[in-house]
């Protein structure tokens, strides 16, 4: 499980019932729902009537051959939030645990019995010969470490996909753009929550990562690259594309610390960051014409959009894969896509969505 951001969980009071507090957090505080607000969420302010302390947020129990899991923050499994880090893993983990039957006997009781017998034997040996004390303590510590390692190694794995899935990785280590937390779009100029949701609307499955996991995806997206990539990262990127991976880079003159050209050292593509172009795009067939600002000139590759005969988006075939750069990434920021998450797009904004959907579909479906 990666780190997980809750949204607005409630809590569980299991009373005297048997079970296990799988998630019990301390230092929490609560307020009652605010039914005057459209989403019922109270303002996040400290109030004297708050309850605070430790609350149970995930409770599990067993009954006969069956199992029950109760989770208190359904909001994080909504479409707009379910693919943030940790949330799909938690849901799949709970379902996988529920998909097993209980053993006819409790393994915990058996282990406790064995442990008690070994403890009594150890105490007897220490009483008979005190010199064995250090050896027995060392053996006990070794057993504790080995046992913990075995339990972790034999732990339940996430279920494997039974049907083909298109996985889209959003890189978060080198990228400098912000993404929503708790499903809430902030509307900032460097945030791309609307963009991330577009991926899901196409039936693709997005995930965020700052590790090598990004190179397991069908499509890799870098939003506003701003951290200098290592030599090994550039080599991995090259091998990923050469072996059939697809990479989409969004950049803009508003990305003040752009490292896009550092990523492109081994490719015949680069961006010019001196001037920003404004205007309506001249586009390749199949793409709608949209108006953009602060677009960067893209040099090399096959142009797919231009302003005043200056290419501001281009694509390059490399080995079995492809690399595409959009020099007007700011057009897809939350600030320019309606700000809030439930905005209804007008005719012009629909063209922007259609442009983005077309680019993503062509990249995923290209061979």
Sine and cosine of phi, psi and omega as CSV:
sin_phi,cos_phi,sin_psi,cos_psi,sin_omega,cos_omega
0.00,0.00,0.84,-0.55,0.18,-0.98
-0.97,0.25,0.05,-1.00,0.06,-1.00
-0.87,0.49,0.58,-0.82,-0.10,-1.00
-0.80,-0.60,0.78,-0.62,0.10,-0.99
-0.99,-0.11,0.85,-0.53,0.12,-0.99
-0.97,0.23,0.29,-0.96,0.10,-1.00
-0.98,-0.19,-0.99,0.16,-0.01,-1.00
-0.61,-0.79,0.93,0.37,-0.08,-1.00
-0.95,0.32,0.47,-0.88,0.24,-0.97
-0.99,-0.14,-0.44,-0.90,-0.06,-1.00
-0.60,-0.80,0.21,-0.98,-0.02,-1.00
-0.86,-0.51,0.72,-0.70,0.13,-0.99
-0.93,-0.37,0.99,-0.15,-0.09,-1.00
-0.97,0.24,-0.17,0.99,-0.03,-1.00
0.87,0.50,-0.62,-0.78,-0.03,-1.00
-1.00,0.07,0.08,1.00,-0.06,-1.00
-0.92,0.39,0.49,-0.87,0.01,-1.00
-0.98,0.17,0.52,-0.85,0.01,-1.00
0.36,-0.93,-0.25,-0.97,-0.07,-1.00
-0.67,-0.75,0.73,-0.68,0.11,-0.99
-0.99,0.14,1.00,-0.09,-0.04,-1.00
-0.94,0.35,-0.66,0.75,0.10,-0.99
-0.82,-0.57,0.92,-0.38,0.09,-1.00
-0.73,-0.68,0.94,-0.33,-0.07,-1.00
-0.98,-0.19,0.56,-0.83,0.05,-1.00
-0.96,-0.28,0.24,-0.97,0.02,-1.00
0.96,0.29,0.33,0.94,0.01,-1.00
-1.00,0.01,0.36,-0.93,0.08,-1.00
-0.61,-0.79,0.48,-0.88,-0.11,-0.99
-0.71,-0.70,0.33,-0.94,0.12,-0.99
-0.69,-0.73,0.45,-0.90,0.05,-1.00
-0.94,0.33,0.34,-0.94,0.01,-1.00
-0.88,0.48,0.49,-0.87,0.04,-1.00
-0.93,-0.36,0.98,-0.19,-0.10,-0.99
-0.98,0.18,-0.01,1.00,0.13,-0.99
-1.00,0.10,-0.31,0.95,0.02,-1.00
-1.00,0.06,0.55,-0.84,-0.07,-1.00
-0.89,0.45,-0.50,0.87,0.00,-1.00
-0.96,-0.27,0.10,1.00,0.06,-1.00
0.94,0.33,0.03,1.00,-0.03,-1.00
-0.99,0.14,0.79,-0.62,0.10,-0.99
-0.95,0.30,0.38,-0.93,0.07,-1.00
-0.89,0.45,0.65,-0.76,-0.03,-1.00
-0.98,0.20,0.97,0.24,0.00,-1.00
-0.78,-0.63,0.49,-0.87,0.08,-1.00
-0.97,0.24,0.78,-0.63,-0.01,-1.00
-0.78,-0.62,0.52,-0.85,-0.03,-1.00
-0.90,0.43,-0.42,0.91,-0.03,-1.00
-1.00,0.06,0.09,1.00,0.01,-1.00
-0.89,0.46,0.58,-0.81,0.26,-0.97
-0.99,-0.12,0.58,-0.82,-0.04,-1.00
-0.58,-0.82,0.35,-0.94,0.02,-1.00
0.70,-0.72,-0.64,-0.77,-0.04,-1.00
-0.98,-0.20,0.76,-0.65,0.01,-1.00
-0.77,-0.63,0.59,-0.81,0.06,-1.00
-1.00,0.03,0.81,-0.58,-0.03,-1.00
-0.93,-0.38,-0.30,0.95,0.11,-0.99
-0.60,-0.80,0.85,-0.53,-0.05,-1.00
-0.83,-0.56,0.71,-0.71,0.06,-1.00
-0.80,-0.60,0.48,-0.88,0.05,-1.00
-0.48,-0.88,0.30,-0.95,0.00,-1.00
-0.86,-0.51,0.55,-0.84,0.04,-1.00
-0.54,-0.84,0.91,-0.42,-0.08,-1.00
0.88,0.48,-0.79,-0.61,0.05,-1.00
-1.00,0.00,-0.10,1.00,-0.13,-0.99
-0.98,-0.21,0.13,-0.99,-0.05,-1.00
-0.67,-0.74,0.43,-0.90,0.03,-1.00
-0.71,-0.71,0.69,-0.72,0.13,-0.99
-0.81,-0.59,0.75,-0.66,0.03,-1.00
-0.87,-0.49,0.86,-0.51,-0.03,-1.00
-0.86,-0.51,0.58,-0.82,-0.25,-0.97
-0.94,-0.35,0.15,0.99,-0.03,-1.00
-0.75,-0.66,0.95,0.32,-0.05,-1.00
-0.88,0.47,-0.38,0.92,-0.05,-1.00
-0.84,0.54,-0.59,0.81,-0.08,-1.00
-0.95,0.31,-0.18,0.98,0.06,-1.00
-0.98,-0.20,0.15,0.99,0.13,-0.99
-0.93,0.36,0.37,-0.93,-0.05,-1.00
-0.81,0.58,-0.61,0.79,-0.09,-1.00
-0.97,0.25,-0.07,1.00,-0.10,-1.00
-0.73,-0.68,-0.31,0.95,-0.21,-0.98
-0.89,0.45,-0.35,0.94,-0.06,-1.00
-0.96,-0.28,0.29,0.96,0.20,-0.98
-0.97,0.26,0.35,-0.94,-0.11,-0.99
-0.82,0.57,0.73,-0.68,0.12,-0.99
1.00,-0.03,-0.36,0.93,-0.17,-0.99
-0.99,0.16,-0.72,0.69,0.07,-1.00
-0.92,0.40,-0.58,0.82,0.03,-1.00
-0.89,0.45,-0.65,0.76,0.02,-1.00
-0.91,0.41,-0.72,0.70,0.01,-1.00
-0.88,0.48,-0.74,0.67,0.01,-1.00
-0.89,0.45,-0.62,0.78,0.02,-1.00
-0.90,0.44,-0.68,0.73,0.03,-1.00
-0.90,0.44,-0.69,0.72,-0.01,-1.00
-0.91,0.43,-0.63,0.78,0.01,-1.00
-0.91,0.41,-0.64,0.77,0.04,-1.00
-0.91,0.42,-0.66,0.76,0.01,-1.00
-0.92,0.38,-0.38,0.92,-0.07,-1.00
-0.99,0.11,0.22,0.97,0.05,-1.00
-0.88,-0.47,0.52,-0.85,0.08,-1.00
-1.00,-0.02,0.34,-0.94,0.02,-1.00
-0.99,0.15,0.48,-0.88,0.08,-1.00
-0.95,0.31,0.45,-0.89,0.01,-1.00
-0.91,0.41,-0.32,0.95,0.05,-1.00
-0.76,-0.65,0.41,-0.91,-0.04,-1.00
-0.99,0.11,0.87,-0.49,0.04,-1.00
-0.92,0.40,-0.52,0.86,0.02,-1.00
-0.89,0.46,-0.66,0.75,0.01,-1.00
-0.91,0.42,-0.67,0.74,0.01,-1.00
-0.89,0.46,-0.70,0.71,0.00,-1.00
-0.92,0.40,-0.62,0.78,0.04,-1.00
-0.90,0.44,-0.62,0.78,0.02,-1.00
-0.91,0.41,-0.73,0.69,0.02,-1.00
-0.88,0.48,-0.69,0.72,0.01,-1.00
-0.88,0.47,-0.63,0.77,0.01,-1.00
-0.91,0.42,-0.67,0.74,0.02,-1.00
-0.88,0.47,-0.71,0.70,0.00,-1.00
-0.90,0.43,-0.59,0.80,0.03,-1.00
-0.90,0.43,-0.70,0.72,0.02,-1.00
-0.90,0.44,-0.67,0.74,0.03,-1.00
-0.88,0.47,-0.66,0.75,0.02,-1.00
-0.89,0.45,-0.68,0.73,0.01,-1.00
-0.90,0.43,-0.62,0.79,0.04,-1.00
-0.90,0.44,-0.70,0.71,0.01,-1.00
-0.89,0.45,-0.62,0.79,0.02,-1.00
-0.91,0.42,-0.63,0.78,0.02,-1.00
-0.91,0.41,-0.59,0.80,-0.01,-1.00
-0.97,0.24,-0.59,0.81,-0.06,-1.00
-0.53,-0.85,0.98,-0.19,-0.12,-0.99
-0.90,0.43,-0.36,0.93,0.00,-1.00
-0.90,0.43,-0.35,0.94,-0.02,-1.00
-0.99,0.15,-0.05,1.00,-0.07,-1.00
-0.84,0.54,-0.76,0.65,-0.05,-1.00
-0.89,0.46,-0.65,0.76,-0.02,-1.00
-0.90,0.43,-0.68,0.73,-0.04,-1.00
-0.92,0.39,-0.67,0.75,0.03,-1.00
-0.89,0.45,-0.67,0.74,0.02,-1.00
-0.89,0.45,-0.67,0.74,0.02,-1.00
-0.90,0.44,-0.63,0.78,0.04,-1.00
-0.90,0.44,-0.67,0.74,0.02,-1.00
-0.92,0.40,-0.63,0.78,0.04,-1.00
-0.89,0.46,-0.69,0.73,0.02,-1.00
-0.88,0.47,-0.61,0.79,0.02,-1.00
-0.89,0.46,-0.72,0.70,-0.01,-1.00
-0.91,0.41,-0.74,0.67,-0.02,-1.00
-0.89,0.45,-0.65,0.76,0.01,-1.00
-0.89,0.46,-0.69,0.72,0.03,-1.00
-0.89,0.46,-0.64,0.77,0.02,-1.00
-0.90,0.44,-0.68,0.73,-0.02,-1.00
-0.91,0.42,-0.65,0.76,0.00,-1.00
-0.89,0.45,-0.68,0.73,0.02,-1.00
-0.91,0.41,-0.62,0.78,-0.03,-1.00
-0.93,0.36,-0.56,0.83,-0.03,-1.00
-1.00,-0.05,0.09,1.00,-0.03,-1.00
-0.89,0.46,0.34,-0.94,-0.04,-1.00
-0.91,0.41,0.78,-0.63,0.04,-1.00
-1.00,0.01,0.35,-0.94,0.09,-1.00
-0.91,0.42,0.62,-0.79,0.00,-1.00
-0.90,0.44,0.54,-0.84,0.02,-1.00
-1.00,0.06,0.52,-0.85,0.01,-1.00
-0.91,0.41,0.71,-0.71,0.01,-1.00
-1.00,-0.06,-0.28,0.96,-0.01,-1.00
-0.77,-0.64,0.39,-0.92,-0.01,-1.00
-0.85,0.52,0.66,-0.75,0.04,-1.00
-0.75,-0.66,0.65,-0.76,0.12,-0.99
-1.00,-0.05,0.93,-0.37,-0.02,-1.00
-0.99,-0.16,0.77,-0.63,0.00,-1.00
-0.88,-0.48,0.89,-0.46,-0.02,-1.00
-1.00,-0.09,0.74,-0.67,0.14,-0.99
-0.96,-0.28,0.92,-0.40,-0.08,-1.00
-0.95,0.31,0.74,-0.67,-0.05,-1.00
-0.86,-0.50,0.03,1.00,0.00,-1.00
-1.00,0.02,-0.73,0.68,-0.01,-1.00
-1.00,-0.03,-0.52,0.86,-0.02,-1.00
-0.92,0.40,0.62,-0.79,0.00,-1.00
-0.97,-0.23,0.01,1.00,-0.02,-1.00
-0.98,0.22,0.37,-0.93,0.05,-1.00
-0.99,-0.14,0.47,-0.88,0.05,-1.00
-0.77,-0.64,0.40,-0.92,-0.09,-1.00
-0.89,0.46,0.45,-0.89,0.14,-0.99
-0.85,-0.53,0.72,-0.69,-0.02,-1.00
0.92,0.39,0.31,0.95,0.05,-1.00
0.99,0.15,-0.01,1.00,-0.10,-0.99
-0.99,-0.14,0.86,-0.51,0.03,-1.00
-0.99,0.16,0.78,-0.62,-0.10,-1.00
-1.00,0.09,-0.37,0.93,-0.02,-1.00
0.98,0.18,0.22,0.98,-0.02,-1.00
-0.97,0.23,0.32,-0.95,-0.06,-1.00
-0.95,0.31,-0.34,0.94,0.00,-1.00
-0.94,-0.34,0.28,0.96,-0.01,-1.00
-0.96,-0.27,0.60,-0.80,-0.11,-0.99
-0.78,-0.62,0.75,0.66,0.03,-1.00
-0.94,0.35,-0.67,0.74,0.05,-1.00
-0.87,0.49,-0.68,0.74,0.01,-1.00
-0.86,0.51,-0.71,0.70,-0.01,-1.00
-0.88,0.47,-0.63,0.78,-0.01,-1.00
-0.93,0.35,-0.46,0.89,0.05,-1.00
-0.87,0.48,-0.56,0.83,0.01,-1.00
-0.88,0.48,-0.70,0.71,-0.03,-1.00
-0.93,0.37,-0.58,0.82,-0.01,-1.00
-0.90,0.44,-0.40,0.91,0.02,-1.00
-1.00,0.09,0.01,1.00,-0.02,-1.00
1.00,0.07,0.17,0.98,0.06,-1.00
-1.00,-0.06,0.28,-0.96,-0.08,-1.00
-0.89,-0.45,0.96,-0.26,-0.04,-1.00
-0.99,0.11,0.46,-0.89,0.18,-0.98
-0.49,-0.87,0.46,-0.89,-0.01,-1.00
-0.97,-0.26,0.59,-0.81,0.03,-1.00
-0.31,-0.95,0.52,-0.85,0.12,-0.99
-0.90,-0.43,0.35,0.94,-0.06,-1.00
-0.84,-0.54,-0.18,-0.98,0.00,-1.00
-0.90,0.43,-0.21,0.98,0.01,-1.00
-0.85,0.53,-0.44,0.90,-0.04,-1.00
-0.89,0.46,-0.43,0.90,-0.05,-1.00
-1.00,0.07,0.14,0.99,0.12,-0.99
-0.99,-0.14,-0.05,1.00,-0.11,-0.99
-1.00,0.08,0.32,-0.95,0.11,-0.99
-0.97,0.23,-0.50,0.87,0.03,-1.00
-0.63,-0.77,0.74,-0.67,0.01,-1.00
-0.92,-0.39,0.78,-0.63,-0.04,-1.00
-0.88,-0.48,0.76,-0.65,0.09,-1.00
-0.90,-0.44,0.87,-0.50,-0.04,-1.00
-0.97,-0.25,0.90,-0.44,0.02,-1.00
0.79,0.61,0.90,0.44,0.05,-1.00
-0.82,0.57,0.78,-0.62,-0.05,-1.00
-0.63,-0.78,-0.07,1.00,0.07,-1.00
-0.96,-0.29,0.67,-0.74,-0.05,-1.00
-0.92,0.38,0.84,-0.54,-0.01,-1.00
-0.97,0.24,0.52,-0.85,0.06,-1.00
-0.97,0.23,0.26,-0.96,0.03,-1.00
-0.88,0.47,-0.64,0.77,-0.01,-1.00
-0.92,0.40,-0.59,0.81,0.02,-1.00
-0.90,0.43,-0.68,0.73,0.01,-1.00
-0.88,0.47,-0.64,0.77,0.02,-1.00
-0.91,0.41,-0.66,0.75,0.04,-1.00
-0.90,0.44,-0.64,0.77,0.02,-1.00
-0.89,0.45,-0.68,0.73,0.01,-1.00
-0.89,0.46,-0.72,0.69,-0.01,-1.00
-0.91,0.41,-0.60,0.80,0.01,-1.00
-0.87,0.49,-0.73,0.68,-0.02,-1.00
-0.94,0.35,-0.69,0.73,-0.03,-1.00
-0.86,0.51,-0.56,0.83,-0.04,-1.00
-1.00,0.04,0.08,1.00,0.09,-1.00
0.85,-0.52,-0.02,1.00,0.00,-1.00
-0.96,0.28,0.44,-0.90,0.04,-1.00
-0.90,-0.44,0.71,-0.70,-0.05,-1.00
-0.81,-0.59,0.76,-0.65,0.07,-1.00
-0.87,-0.49,0.83,-0.56,0.02,-1.00
-0.92,-0.40,0.79,-0.61,0.11,-0.99
-0.95,-0.30,0.84,-0.54,0.02,-1.00
-0.71,-0.70,0.20,-0.98,-0.02,-1.00
-0.27,-0.96,0.35,-0.94,0.07,-1.00
-0.90,0.43,-0.31,0.95,0.04,-1.00
-0.97,0.25,-0.23,0.97,0.10,-0.99
-1.00,0.10,1.00,0.07,-0.18,-0.98
-0.88,0.47,-0.50,0.86,-0.06,-1.00
-0.94,-0.34,0.65,0.76,-0.09,-1.00
-0.85,0.52,0.72,-0.69,0.11,-0.99
-0.88,-0.48,0.40,0.92,-0.01,-1.00
-0.84,0.54,-0.70,0.71,-0.02,-1.00
-0.91,0.41,-0.46,0.89,0.10,-1.00
-0.91,0.42,-0.59,0.81,0.02,-1.00
-0.94,0.33,-0.41,0.91,-0.14,-0.99
-0.99,-0.13,0.32,0.95,-0.09,-1.00
-0.84,0.55,-0.59,0.81,-0.08,-1.00
-0.99,-0.16,0.12,0.99,-0.02,-1.00
-0.88,-0.47,0.43,-0.90,0.01,-1.00
-1.00,0.07,0.80,0.60,0.01,-1.00
-0.60,-0.80,0.55,-0.83,0.16,-0.99
-0.30,-0.95,0.24,-0.97,0.01,-1.00
-0.90,-0.44,0.56,-0.83,0.10,-0.99
-0.99,-0.16,0.82,-0.57,-0.13,-0.99
-0.95,-0.32,0.35,0.94,-0.03,-1.00
-1.00,0.06,-0.63,0.78,-0.08,-1.00
-0.84,-0.55,0.53,-0.85,0.10,-0.99
-0.92,-0.39,0.70,-0.72,-0.06,-1.00
-0.96,-0.29,0.66,-0.75,0.03,-1.00
-0.87,-0.49,0.61,-0.79,0.07,-1.00
0.49,-0.87,-0.10,-1.00,0.02,-1.00
-1.00,0.00,0.73,-0.68,-0.08,-1.00
-0.95,0.31,0.66,-0.75,0.30,-0.95
-1.00,-0.04,0.86,-0.51,-0.23,-0.97
-0.85,-0.53,0.27,-0.96,0.10,-0.99
-0.93,0.35,0.37,-0.93,0.01,-1.00
-0.83,0.56,0.67,-0.74,0.02,-1.00
0.99,-0.13,-0.22,0.98,0.01,-1.00
-0.97,-0.23,0.70,-0.71,0.06,-1.00
-0.96,0.29,0.48,-0.88,0.05,-1.00
-0.99,0.13,0.84,-0.55,0.00,-1.00
-0.80,-0.60,0.38,-0.93,0.02,-1.00
-1.00,-0.08,0.71,-0.71,-0.03,-1.00
-0.73,-0.68,0.29,-0.96,0.07,-1.00
-0.73,-0.68,0.38,-0.93,0.08,-1.00
0.82,0.57,0.62,0.78,-0.01,-1.00
-0.99,0.14,0.63,-0.78,0.05,-1.00
-1.00,-0.03,0.56,-0.83,0.10,-0.99
-0.97,0.26,0.72,-0.69,0.02,-1.00
-0.94,-0.33,0.84,-0.55,-0.08,-1.00
-0.96,-0.27,0.78,-0.63,0.04,-1.00
0.98,-0.20,0.14,-0.99,0.02,-1.00
0.94,0.33,-0.27,-0.96,0.01,-1.00
-0.98,-0.21,0.93,-0.38,-0.03,-1.00
-0.87,0.48,0.66,-0.75,0.06,-1.00
-0.85,-0.53,-0.18,0.98,0.08,-1.00
-0.37,-0.93,0.59,-0.81,-0.03,-1.00
-0.53,-0.85,0.32,-0.95,0.10,-1.00
-0.75,-0.67,0.82,-0.57,-0.01,-1.00
0.79,0.61,0.68,0.74,0.02,-1.00
0.91,0.42,0.26,0.97,0.09,-1.00
-0.97,-0.25,0.91,-0.41,0.00,-1.00
-0.88,0.48,0.78,-0.63,0.04,-1.00
-0.87,-0.50,0.07,1.00,0.11,-0.99
-0.43,-0.90,0.66,-0.75,-0.04,-1.00
-0.45,-0.89,0.37,-0.93,0.01,-1.00
-0.76,-0.65,0.50,-0.87,-0.04,-1.00
-0.66,-0.75,0.79,-0.61,0.14,-0.99
-0.99,0.16,0.72,-0.69,-0.01,-1.00
-0.61,-0.79,0.93,-0.36,-0.10,-1.00
0.89,0.46,-0.77,-0.64,0.01,-1.00
-1.00,-0.01,-0.11,0.99,-0.08,-1.00
-0.92,-0.39,-0.24,-0.97,-0.04,-1.00
-0.52,-0.85,0.38,-0.92,0.03,-1.00
-0.75,-0.66,0.80,-0.60,-0.01,-1.00
-0.81,-0.59,0.69,-0.72,0.02,-1.00
-0.83,-0.55,0.78,-0.62,0.14,-0.99
-0.95,-0.31,0.90,-0.44,-0.05,-1.00
-0.99,0.11,0.08,1.00,0.00,-1.00
-0.85,-0.53,0.74,0.68,-0.05,-1.00
-0.86,0.51,-0.46,0.89,-0.04,-1.00
-0.90,0.44,-0.36,0.93,0.03,-1.00
-0.89,0.45,-0.39,0.92,-0.05,-1.00
-0.97,-0.24,0.19,0.98,0.06,-1.00
-0.96,0.28,0.36,-0.93,-0.04,-1.00
-0.86,0.51,-0.59,0.80,-0.02,-1.00
-0.87,0.50,-0.54,0.84,-0.04,-1.00
-0.98,-0.20,0.04,1.00,0.00,-1.00
-0.92,-0.40,0.35,0.94,0.06,-1.00
0.92,-0.38,-0.09,1.00,0.05,-1.00
0.93,0.37,-0.97,0.26,-0.09,-1.00
-0.99,0.14,0.30,-0.95,-0.12,-0.99
-0.97,0.24,-0.34,0.94,-0.08,-1.00
-0.93,-0.36,0.44,0.90,0.02,-1.00
-0.94,0.35,0.61,-0.79,0.08,-1.00
-0.99,-0.10,0.90,-0.44,-0.09,-1.00
-0.93,0.36,0.63,-0.78,0.12,-0.99
-1.00,0.09,-0.12,-0.99,-0.10,-1.00
-0.88,0.48,-0.65,0.76,-0.02,-1.00
-0.94,0.35,-0.64,0.77,0.00,-1.00
-0.94,0.34,-0.52,0.86,0.07,-1.00
-0.88,0.47,-0.58,0.82,0.05,-1.00
-0.89,0.46,-0.62,0.79,0.02,-1.00
-0.90,0.43,-0.70,0.71,0.05,-1.00
-0.88,0.48,-0.70,0.72,0.00,-1.00
-0.88,0.47,-0.63,0.78,0.06,-1.00
-0.86,0.51,-0.74,0.67,-0.04,-1.00
-0.92,0.40,-0.70,0.71,0.02,-1.00
-0.86,0.51,-0.66,0.75,-0.03,-1.00
-0.91,0.43,-0.69,0.72,0.03,-1.00
-0.87,0.49,-0.74,0.67,-0.04,-1.00
-0.89,0.45,-0.70,0.71,0.00,-1.00
-0.89,0.46,-0.71,0.70,-0.03,-1.00
-0.88,0.47,-0.62,0.78,-0.02,-1.00
-0.93,0.36,-0.67,0.74,-0.03,-1.00
-0.93,0.36,-0.64,0.77,-0.11,-0.99
-1.00,0.06,-0.20,0.98,0.00,-1.00
-0.93,0.37,0.53,-0.85,-0.01,-1.00
-0.89,-0.46,0.00,0.00,0.00,0.00
